[in-house]
Each structure stands twice: as C-alpha cells, then as structure tokens.
Amino acid sequence: MSGWMLKRNQLKQWKDRYFILRPLVLEIYQSPNSSTPQSYINLKGCTTRTRQTKKLGFCFEIFSPSGNNIYSRKGLRGQFMWFNKCILIVKTSAERDHWMQMIDDLSLIHI
C-alpha cells in the first residue's frame, strides 16, 4: 500500500509526504520518485487511533502503547531525533480507516 499523507513535524507544521507500507515498516519519502526514504516508522508493536484536528482531513496517529520510540528523523542541526508517535492526515474517512487497518494488521507480523 502506498500514497500521499500529511505528516506533522516537530514544529507542528504539516508536510505532504509519500508513504510506502511494508511489513513492520512505514517508509516516508519526499516524493514517489525519491530513491531512498527520508525516514521510516518501525511498526513492531505499534497501534493506531483516530485524532481530532483543526486541519481539513481525517487524522490518525501511529504510536507505541509501551512508549517506545518508533521513528527517527534528522533534526535541524543534523542530529537524529527519536519520536514515540507520528500524526498523519488523509483526505477521506475511508482512506484513514484503510491505512489504520493495514498498519494495525502489519504491526502484528512476527518475522
């Protein structure tokens, strides 16, 4: 599964990113033509839940119930920063529900 979603960054700004869902990993790209992911989310043990948002669209969150960090990103000074949740927005409730179901299903795979 792949597609565009808005992702909230550490400054609470929304950025349009392209996502590719693979077993236990959600890869984040700047565009579908990018050769390497900008970052990725480790889905092992993660779950999803809907969120309210003031932004147009349908919001959900990927998080680790145990509080573990699930993804990293280079910070403004080039250092890696770790986060325990990722907040995303899609255009329709059906799209949100599909992403959430697929992520929840793939996060349970044991390799």
C-alpha positions, 0 to 999 in steps of 0.5 A, a space after each residue: 500500500 502506498 500514497 500521499 499523507 500529511 505528516 506533522 513535524 516537530 514544529 507542528 507544521 504539516 508536510 505532504 509526504 509519500 508513504 510506502 507500507 511494508 511489513 513492520 515498516 512505514 517508509 516516508 519519502 519526499 516524493 514517489 520518485 525519491 530513491 531512498 526514504 527520508 525516514 521510516 516508522 518501525 511498526 513492531 508493536 505499534 497501534 493506531 487511533 483516530 485524532 481530532 484536528 483543526 486541519 481539513 482531513 481525517 487524522 490518525 496517529 501511529 504510536 507505541 502503547 509501551 512508549 517506545 520510540 518508533 521513528 527517527 528523523 534528522 533534526 535541524 542541526 543534523 542530529 537524529 531525533 527519536 519520536 514515540 508517535 507520528 500524526 498523519 492526515 488523509 483526505 477521506 474517512 475511508 482512506 484513514 480507516 484503510 491505512 489504520 487497518 493495514 498498519 494495525 494488521 502489519 504491526 502484528 507480523 512476527 518475522 
